[in-house]
């Protein structure tokens, strides 16, 4: 394996980390990634709710609309037109 080339722990494909990225990881004090970019993206998007909609109110206008955030999430939501 070439320097900066790693094997993804998830899908076992090889991926490359640019040398300047290693400096960034040291600066923010995190280890280099062990998952390839595609697997990292899948993990980031896994939590998204795109199937269940809830009734919500725009935090700015009070207008009723549909949102993907449940009322229990305590998220501040805005109507698309207001945003």
Biopython code that builds the backbone (N, CA, C, O; Angstrom):
import numpy as np
from Bio.PDB.StructureBuilder import StructureBuilder

atoms = [
    (1, "UNK", "N", (0.834, -1.182, 0.000)),
    (1, "UNK", "CA", (0.000, 0.000, 0.000)),
    (1, "UNK", "C", (0.882, 1.250, 0.000)),
    (1, "UNK", "O", (1.861, 1.325, 0.743)),
    (2, "UNK", "N", (0.539, 2.203, -0.814)),
    (2, "UNK", "CA", (1.281, 3.457, -0.886)),
    (2, "UNK", "C", (0.966, 4.314, 0.336)),
    (2, "UNK", "O", (-0.087, 4.153, 0.952)),
    (3, "UNK", "N", (1.889, 5.240, 0.697)),
    (3, "UNK", "CA", (1.589, 6.141, 1.818)),
    (3, "UNK", "C", (0.307, 6.924, 1.541)),
    (3, "UNK", "O", (0.110, 7.428, 0.435)),
    (4, "UNK", "N", (-0.545, 7.021, 2.526)),
    (4, "UNK", "CA", (-1.803, 7.716, 2.365)),
    (4, "UNK", "C", (-2.903, 6.835, 1.826)),
    (4, "UNK", "O", (-4.041, 7.285, 1.694)),
    (5, "UNK", "N", (-2.591, 5.569, 1.506)),
    (5, "UNK", "CA", (-3.597, 4.637, 1.029)),
    (5, "UNK", "C", (-4.010, 3.741, 2.181)),
    (5, "UNK", "O", (-3.168, 3.147, 2.854)),
    (6, "UNK", "N", (-5.294, 3.651, 2.399)),
    (6, "UNK", "CA", (-5.826, 2.817, 3.479)),
    (6, "UNK", "C", (-6.886, 1.889, 2.929)),
    (6, "UNK", "O", (-7.406, 2.102, 1.834)),
    (7, "UNK", "N", (-7.204, 0.855, 3.695)),
    (7, "UNK", "CA", (-8.275, -0.060, 3.353)),
    (7, "UNK", "C", (-9.455, 0.234, 4.266)),
    (7, "UNK", "O", (-9.309, 0.278, 5.487)),
    (8, "UNK", "N", (-10.604, 0.429, 3.679)),
    (8, "UNK", "CA", (-11.816, 0.740, 4.430)),
    (8, "UNK", "C", (-12.178, -0.427, 5.348)),
    (8, "UNK", "O", (-12.213, -1.579, 4.915)),
    (9, "UNK", "N", (-12.444, -0.126, 6.603)),
    (9, "UNK", "CA", (-12.839, -1.165, 7.563)),
    (9, "UNK", "C", (-14.210, -1.732, 7.248)),
    (9, "UNK", "O", (-14.529, -2.846, 7.665)),
    (10, "UNK", "N", (-15.020, -0.988, 6.524)),
    (10, "UNK", "CA", (-16.384, -1.412, 6.246)),
    (10, "UNK", "C", (-16.486, -2.222, 4.951)),
    (10, "UNK", "O", (-16.923, -3.373, 4.972)),
    (11, "UNK", "N", (-16.084, -1.624, 3.823)),
    (11, "UNK", "CA", (-16.270, -2.275, 2.521)),
    (11, "UNK", "C", (-15.002, -2.924, 1.979)),
    (11, "UNK", "O", (-15.042, -3.608, 0.956)),
    (12, "UNK", "N", (-13.882, -2.713, 2.657)),
    (12, "UNK", "CA", (-12.573, -3.304, 2.296)),
    (12, "UNK", "C", (-11.963, -2.749, 1.012)),
    (12, "UNK", "O", (-10.987, -3.310, 0.513)),
    (13, "UNK", "N", (-12.508, -1.667, 0.466)),
    (13, "UNK", "CA", (-11.912, -1.034, -0.714)),
    (13, "UNK", "C", (-10.775, -0.124, -0.257)),
    (13, "UNK", "O", (-10.783, 0.378, 0.867)),
    (14, "UNK", "N", (-9.806, 0.080, -1.132)),
    (14, "UNK", "CA", (-8.719, 1.004, -0.833)),
    (14, "UNK", "C", (-9.158, 2.432, -1.148)),
    (14, "UNK", "O", (-9.891, 2.678, -2.107)),
    (15, "UNK", "N", (-8.690, 3.370, -0.315)),
    (15, "UNK", "CA", (-8.950, 4.783, -0.565)),
    (15, "UNK", "C", (-7.702, 5.566, -0.182)),
    (15, "UNK", "O", (-6.877, 5.091, 0.598)),
    (16, "UNK", "N", (-7.570, 6.751, -0.727)),
    (16, "UNK", "CA", (-6.375, 7.565, -0.531)),
    (16, "UNK", "C", (-6.697, 8.761, 0.351)),
    (16, "UNK", "O", (-7.746, 9.393, 0.225)),
    (17, "UNK", "N", (-5.764, 9.050, 1.246)),
    (17, "UNK", "CA", (-5.846, 10.253, 2.068)),
    (17, "UNK", "C", (-4.712, 11.162, 1.619)),
    (17, "UNK", "O", (-3.549, 10.758, 1.632)),
    (18, "UNK", "N", (-5.040, 12.383, 1.223)),
    (18, "UNK", "CA", (-4.026, 13.331, 0.757)),
    (18, "UNK", "C", (-3.074, 13.695, 1.892)),
    (18, "UNK", "O", (-3.496, 13.790, 3.045)),
    (19, "UNK", "N", (-1.787, 13.901, 1.579)),
    (19, "UNK", "CA", (-0.810, 14.238, 2.632)),
    (19, "UNK", "C", (-1.188, 15.472, 3.441)),
    (19, "UNK", "O", (-0.964, 15.507, 4.651)),
    (20, "UNK", "N", (-1.762, 16.492, 2.789)),
    (20, "UNK", "CA", (-2.141, 17.697, 3.544)),
    (20, "UNK", "C", (-3.290, 17.424, 4.514)),
    (20, "UNK", "O", (-3.457, 18.144, 5.498)),
    (21, "UNK", "N", (-4.081, 16.382, 4.238)),
    (21, "UNK", "CA", (-5.165, 16.024, 5.155)),
    (21, "UNK", "C", (-4.625, 15.508, 6.490)),
    (21, "UNK", "O", (-5.234, 15.728, 7.536)),
    (22, "UNK", "N", (-3.481, 14.821, 6.451)),
    (22, "UNK", "CA", (-2.901, 14.322, 7.697)),
    (22, "UNK", "C", (-2.557, 15.471, 8.638)),
    (22, "UNK", "O", (-2.734, 15.361, 9.851)),
    (23, "UNK", "N", (-2.064, 16.576, 8.073)),
    (23, "UNK", "CA", (-1.773, 17.762, 8.889)),
    (23, "UNK", "C", (-3.031, 18.322, 9.521)),
    (23, "UNK", "O", (-3.013, 18.757, 10.673)),
    (24, "UNK", "N", (-4.122, 18.313, 8.773)),
    (24, "UNK", "CA", (-5.396, 18.793, 9.302)),
    (24, "UNK", "C", (-5.870, 17.921, 10.457)),
    (24, "UNK", "O", (-6.315, 18.434, 11.484)),
    (25, "UNK", "N", (-5.776, 16.593, 10.290)),
    (25, "UNK", "CA", (-6.202, 15.679, 11.354)),
    (25, "UNK", "C", (-5.379, 15.900, 12.624)),
    (25, "UNK", "O", (-5.913, 15.858, 13.732)),
    (26, "UNK", "N", (-4.072, 16.137, 12.455)),
    (26, "UNK", "CA", (-3.229, 16.415, 13.629)),
    (26, "UNK", "C", (-3.644, 17.726, 14.288)),
    (26, "UNK", "O", (-3.686, 17.825, 15.515)),
    (27, "UNK", "N", (-3.948, 18.726, 13.473)),
    (27, "UNK", "CA", (-4.327, 20.048, 13.995)),
    (27, "UNK", "C", (-5.590, 19.968, 14.850)),
    (27, "UNK", "O", (-5.665, 20.600, 15.904)),
    (28, "UNK", "N", (-6.583, 19.195, 14.405)),
    (28, "UNK", "CA", (-7.824, 19.094, 15.175)),
    (28, "UNK", "C", (-7.809, 17.896, 16.127)),
    (28, "UNK", "O", (-8.806, 17.597, 16.785)),
    (29, "UNK", "N", (-6.661, 17.217, 16.188)),
    (29, "UNK", "CA", (-6.418, 16.133, 17.131)),
    (29, "UNK", "C", (-7.416, 14.988, 16.993)),
    (29, "UNK", "O", (-8.019, 14.554, 17.975)),
    (30, "UNK", "N", (-7.582, 14.507, 15.763)),
    (30, "UNK", "CA", (-8.398, 13.322, 15.500)),
    (30, "UNK", "C", (-7.569, 12.355, 14.660)),
    (30, "UNK", "O", (-6.706, 12.791, 13.897)),
    (31, "UNK", "N", (-7.811, 11.067, 14.784)),
    (31, "UNK", "CA", (-7.070, 10.112, 13.959)),
    (31, "UNK", "C", (-7.568, 10.151, 12.513)),
    (31, "UNK", "O", (-8.693, 10.580, 12.257)),
    (32, "UNK", "N", (-6.745, 9.709, 11.576)),
    (32, "UNK", "CA", (-7.191, 9.648, 10.184)),
    (32, "UNK", "C", (-8.380, 8.696, 10.043)),
    (32, "UNK", "O", (-8.527, 7.775, 10.847)),
    (33, "UNK", "N", (-9.220, 8.900, 9.045)),
    (33, "UNK", "CA", (-10.405, 8.045, 8.880)),
    (33, "UNK", "C", (-10.025, 6.596, 8.573)),
    (33, "UNK", "O", (-8.997, 6.319, 7.955)),
    (34, "UNK", "N", (-10.869, 5.701, 9.013)),
    (34, "UNK", "CA", (-10.681, 4.279, 8.721)),
    (34, "UNK", "C", (-11.739, 3.784, 7.741)),
    (34, "UNK", "O", (-11.651, 2.657, 7.254)),
    (35, "UNK", "N", (-12.733, 4.611, 7.447)),
    (35, "UNK", "CA", (-13.765, 4.289, 6.465)),
    (35, "UNK", "C", (-13.516, 5.139, 5.226)),
    (35, "UNK", "O", (-13.049, 6.273, 5.335)),
    (36, "UNK", "N", (-13.826, 4.601, 4.048)),
    (36, "UNK", "CA", (-13.678, 5.348, 2.797)),
    (36, "UNK", "C", (-14.728, 6.476, 2.755)),
    (36, "UNK", "O", (-15.690, 6.451, 3.523)),
    (37, "UNK", "N", (-14.546, 7.459, 1.863)),
    (37, "UNK", "CA", (-15.504, 8.573, 1.805)),
    (37, "UNK", "C", (-16.948, 8.127, 1.578)),
    (37, "UNK", "O", (-17.866, 8.706, 2.159)),
    (38, "UNK", "N", (-17.164, 7.108, 0.744)),
    (38, "UNK", "CA", (-18.530, 6.652, 0.471)),
    (38, "UNK", "C", (-19.165, 6.055, 1.731)),
    (38, "UNK", "O", (-20.325, 6.339, 2.031)),
    (39, "UNK", "N", (-18.425, 5.241, 2.460)),
    (39, "UNK", "CA", (-18.968, 4.638, 3.686)),
    (39, "UNK", "C", (-19.199, 5.695, 4.760)),
    (39, "UNK", "O", (-20.166, 5.608, 5.517)),
    (40, "UNK", "N", (-18.310, 6.703, 4.834)),
    (40, "UNK", "CA", (-18.524, 7.790, 5.806)),
    (40, "UNK", "C", (-19.791, 8.555, 5.475)),
    (40, "UNK", "O", (-20.547, 8.920, 6.375)),
    (41, "UNK", "N", (-20.035, 8.805, 4.184)),
    (41, "UNK", "CA", (-21.250, 9.511, 3.779)),
    (41, "UNK", "C", (-22.489, 8.694, 4.139)),
    (41, "UNK", "O", (-23.476, 9.253, 4.617)),
    (42, "UNK", "N", (-22.450, 7.381, 3.916)),
    (42, "UNK", "CA", (-23.582, 6.533, 4.275)),
    (42, "UNK", "C", (-23.868, 6.610, 5.769)),
    (42, "UNK", "O", (-25.030, 6.659, 6.173)),
    (43, "UNK", "N", (-22.832, 6.621, 6.586)),
    (43, "UNK", "CA", (-23.027, 6.716, 8.039)),
    (43, "UNK", "C", (-23.612, 8.062, 8.441)),
    (43, "UNK", "O", (-24.467, 8.135, 9.324)),
    (44, "UNK", "N", (-23.143, 9.145, 7.783)),
    (44, "UNK", "CA", (-23.673, 10.480, 8.115)),
    (44, "UNK", "C", (-25.154, 10.590, 7.776)),
    (44, "UNK", "O", (-25.918, 11.191, 8.530)),
    (45, "UNK", "N", (-25.565, 10.017, 6.652)),
    (45, "UNK", "CA", (-26.945, 10.132, 6.211)),
    (45, "UNK", "C", (-27.872, 9.100, 6.830)),
    (45, "UNK", "O", (-29.088, 9.201, 6.668)),
    (46, "UNK", "N", (-27.344, 8.127, 7.523)),
    (46, "UNK", "CA", (-28.167, 7.040, 8.065)),
    (46, "UNK", "C", (-29.201, 7.541, 9.070)),
    (46, "UNK", "O", (-30.267, 6.938, 9.196)),
    (47, "UNK", "N", (-28.920, 8.608, 9.776)),
    (47, "UNK", "CA", (-29.839, 9.102, 10.810)),
    (47, "UNK", "C", (-30.990, 9.923, 10.237)),
    (47, "UNK", "O", (-31.977, 10.169, 10.931)),
    (48, "UNK", "N", (-30.876, 10.343, 8.995)),
    (48, "UNK", "CA", (-31.889, 11.237, 8.425)),
    (48, "UNK", "C", (-33.246, 10.568, 8.307)),
    (48, "UNK", "O", (-33.350, 9.410, 7.903)),
    (49, "UNK", "N", (-34.267, 11.299, 8.660)),
    (49, "UNK", "CA", (-35.643, 10.840, 8.525)),
    (49, "UNK", "C", (-36.202, 11.414, 7.233)),
    (49, "UNK", "O", (-36.392, 12.624, 7.117)),
    (50, "UNK", "N", (-36.462, 10.556, 6.274)),
    (50, "UNK", "CA", (-37.029, 11.016, 5.014)),
    (50, "UNK", "C", (-38.340, 10.311, 4.703)),
    (50, "UNK", "O", (-38.867, 10.441, 3.598)),
    (51, "UNK", "N", (-38.873, 9.563, 5.671)),
    (51, "UNK", "CA", (-40.086, 8.791, 5.418)),
    (51, "UNK", "C", (-41.266, 9.216, 6.287)),
    (51, "UNK", "O", (-42.419, 9.038, 5.894)),
    (52, "UNK", "N", (-40.994, 9.766, 7.440)),
    (52, "UNK", "CA", (-42.058, 10.155, 8.353)),
    (52, "UNK", "C", (-42.128, 11.677, 8.409)),
    (52, "UNK", "O", (-41.122, 12.351, 8.630)),
    (53, "UNK", "N", (-43.324, 12.203, 8.208)),
    (53, "UNK", "CA", (-43.509, 13.651, 8.273)),
    (53, "UNK", "C", (-44.379, 13.996, 9.474)),
    (53, "UNK", "O", (-45.244, 13.215, 9.872)),
    (54, "UNK", "N", (-44.144, 15.160, 10.039)),
    (54, "UNK", "CA", (-44.867, 15.627, 11.219)),
    (54, "UNK", "C", (-45.444, 17.002, 10.935)),
    (54, "UNK", "O", (-44.933, 17.746, 10.098)),
    (55, "UNK", "N", (-46.514, 17.328, 11.643)),
    (55, "UNK", "CA", (-47.042, 18.685, 11.582)),
    (55, "UNK", "C", (-46.134, 19.561, 12.418)),
    (55, "UNK", "O", (-45.745, 19.196, 13.527)),
    (56, "UNK", "N", (-45.803, 20.714, 11.878)),
    (56, "UNK", "CA", (-44.944, 21.637, 12.601)),
    (56, "UNK", "C", (-45.387, 23.057, 12.379)),
    (56, "UNK", "O", (-46.226, 23.339, 11.523)),
    (57, "UNK", "N", (-44.813, 23.953, 13.162)),
    (57, "UNK", "CA", (-45.080, 25.380, 13.016)),
    (57, "UNK", "C", (-43.758, 26.093, 12.781)),
    (57, "UNK", "O", (-42.753, 25.795, 13.427)),
    (58, "UNK", "N", (-43.772, 27.030, 11.853)),
    (58, "UNK", "CA", (-42.591, 27.827, 11.572)),
    (58, "UNK", "C", (-42.250, 28.643, 12.817)),
    (58, "UNK", "O", (-43.121, 29.301, 13.386)),
    (59, "UNK", "N", (-41.000, 28.601, 13.236)),
    (59, "UNK", "CA", (-40.565, 29.318, 14.429)),
    (59, "UNK", "C", (-40.661, 30.828, 14.252)),
    (59, "UNK", "O", (-40.745, 31.556, 15.242)),
    (60, "UNK", "N", (-40.651, 31.310, 13.023)),
    (60, "UNK", "CA", (-40.688, 32.752, 12.786)),
    (60, "UNK", "C", (-42.096, 33.266, 12.520)),
    (60, "UNK", "O", (-42.478, 34.317, 13.033)),
    (61, "UNK", "N", (-42.874, 32.530, 11.719)),
    (61, "UNK", "CA", (-44.180, 33.042, 11.301)),
    (61, "UNK", "C", (-45.364, 32.347, 11.963)),
    (61, "UNK", "O", (-46.477, 32.873, 11.949)),
    (62, "UNK", "N", (-45.137, 31.170, 12.542)),
    (62, "UNK", "CA", (-46.229, 30.414, 13.150)),
    (62, "UNK", "C", (-47.064, 29.642, 12.146)),
    (62, "UNK", "O", (-48.054, 29.012, 12.518)),
    (63, "UNK", "N", (-46.678, 29.682, 10.877)),
    (63, "UNK", "CA", (-47.410, 28.991, 9.814)),
    (63, "UNK", "C", (-47.267, 27.471, 9.990)),
    (63, "UNK", "O", (-46.179, 26.971, 10.277)),
    (64, "UNK", "N", (-48.385, 26.741, 9.813)),
    (64, "UNK", "CA", (-48.358, 25.281, 9.883)),
    (64, "UNK", "C", (-47.757, 24.719, 8.602)),
    (64, "UNK", "O", (-48.037, 25.209, 7.507)),
    (65, "UNK", "N", (-46.928, 23.689, 8.746)),
    (65, "UNK", "CA", (-46.353, 23.012, 7.588)),
    (65, "UNK", "C", (-45.875, 21.623, 7.996)),
    (65, "UNK", "O", (-45.892, 21.277, 9.177)),
    (66, "UNK", "N", (-45.449, 20.829, 7.016)),
    (66, "UNK", "CA", (-44.943, 19.488, 7.281)),
    (66, "UNK", "C", (-43.426, 19.540, 7.435)),
    (66, "UNK", "O", (-42.746, 20.256, 6.699)),
    (67, "UNK", "N", (-42.901, 18.784, 8.386)),
    (67, "UNK", "CA", (-41.471, 18.747, 8.637)),
    (67, "UNK", "C", (-41.030, 17.314, 8.896)),
    (67, "UNK", "O", (-41.845, 16.466, 9.259)),
    (68, "UNK", "N", (-39.748, 17.045, 8.710)),
    (68, "UNK", "CA", (-39.222, 15.708, 8.994)),
    (68, "UNK", "C", (-38.754, 15.589, 10.437)),
    (68, "UNK", "O", (-38.312, 14.516, 10.847)),
    (69, "UNK", "N", (-38.839, 16.657, 11.214)),
    (69, "UNK", "CA", (-38.423, 16.639, 12.611)),
    (69, "UNK", "C", (-39.636, 16.477, 13.512)),
    (69, "UNK", "O", (-40.613, 17.214, 13.383)),
    (70, "UNK", "N", (-39.575, 15.514, 14.421)),
    (70, "UNK", "CA", (-40.697, 15.287, 15.326)),
    (70, "UNK", "C", (-40.768, 16.423, 16.344)),
    (70, "UNK", "O", (-39.758, 17.072, 16.621)),
    (71, "UNK", "N", (-41.946, 16.665, 16.898)),
    (71, "UNK", "CA", (-42.081, 17.729, 17.895)),
    (71, "UNK", "C", (-41.218, 17.477, 19.139)),
    (71, "UNK", "O", (-40.815, 18.426, 19.812)),
    (72, "UNK", "N", (-40.933, 16.206, 19.447)),
    (72, "UNK", "CA", (-40.114, 15.874, 20.617)),
    (72, "UNK", "C", (-38.628, 16.180, 20.405)),
    (72, "UNK", "O", (-37.857, 16.161, 21.364)),
    (73, "UNK", "N", (-38.222, 16.457, 19.186)),
    (73, "UNK", "CA", (-36.799, 16.676, 18.897)),
    (73, "UNK", "C", (-36.304, 18.040, 19.378)),
    (73, "UNK", "O", (-35.095, 18.259, 19.455)),
    (74, "UNK", "N", (-37.208, 18.952, 19.699)),
    (74, "UNK", "CA", (-36.855, 20.306, 20.142)),
    (74, "UNK", "C", (-36.020, 21.060, 19.110)),
    (74, "UNK", "O", (-35.235, 21.937, 19.469)),
    (75, "UNK", "N", (-36.182, 20.728, 17.845)),
    (75, "UNK", "CA", (-35.474, 21.427, 16.771)),
    (75, "UNK", "C", (-36.253, 22.689, 16.407)),
    (75, "UNK", "O", (-37.484, 22.679, 16.373)),
    (76, "UNK", "N", (-35.534, 23.763, 16.138)),
    (76, "UNK", "CA", (-36.163, 24.980, 15.633)),
    (76, "UNK", "C", (-36.322, 24.799, 14.134)),
    (76, "UNK", "O", (-35.337, 24.587, 13.427)),
    (77, "UNK", "N", (-37.548, 24.880, 13.645)),
    (77, "UNK", "CA", (-37.807, 24.664, 12.223)),
    (77, "UNK", "C", (-38.453, 25.895, 11.613)),
    (77, "UNK", "O", (-39.220, 26.609, 12.258)),
    (78, "UNK", "N", (-38.117, 26.121, 10.343)),
    (78, "UNK", "CA", (-38.655, 27.253, 9.608)),
    (78, "UNK", "C", (-39.309, 26.745, 8.333)),
    (78, "UNK", "O", (-38.851, 25.778, 7.724)),
    (79, "UNK", "N", (-40.379, 27.407, 7.945)),
    (79, "UNK", "CA", (-41.040, 27.118, 6.675)),
    (79, "UNK", "C", (-40.063, 27.425, 5.536)),
    (79, "UNK", "O", (-39.289, 28.379, 5.613)),
    (80, "UNK", "N", (-40.108, 26.618, 4.497)),
    (80, "UNK", "CA", (-39.188, 26.777, 3.366)),
    (80, "UNK", "C", (-39.298, 28.171, 2.747)),
    (80, "UNK", "O", (-38.287, 28.783, 2.403)),
    (81, "UNK", "N", (-40.514, 28.666, 2.610)),
    (81, "UNK", "CA", (-40.698, 29.999, 1.998)),
    (81, "UNK", "C", (-40.085, 31.096, 2.863)),
    (81, "UNK", "O", (-39.536, 32.062, 2.333)),
    (82, "UNK", "N", (-40.169, 30.962, 4.176)),
    (82, "UNK", "CA", (-39.574, 31.956, 5.067)),
    (82, "UNK", "C", (-38.052, 31.860, 5.015)),
    (82, "UNK", "O", (-37.360, 32.877, 4.971)),
    (83, "UNK", "N", (-37.539, 30.637, 5.020)),
    (83, "UNK", "CA", (-36.092, 30.402, 5.028)),
    (83, "UNK", "C", (-35.455, 31.029, 3.809)),
    (83, "UNK", "O", (-34.240, 30.941, 3.633)),
]
sb = StructureBuilder()
sb.init_structure("model")
sb.init_model(0)
sb.init_chain("A")
sb.init_seg("    ")
for serial, (resi, resn, name, xyz) in enumerate(atoms, 1):
    if name == "N":
        sb.init_residue(resn, " ", resi, " ")
    sb.init_atom(name, np.array(xyz, "f"), 0.0, 1.0, " ", f" {name:<3s}", serial, name[0])
structure = sb.get_structure()
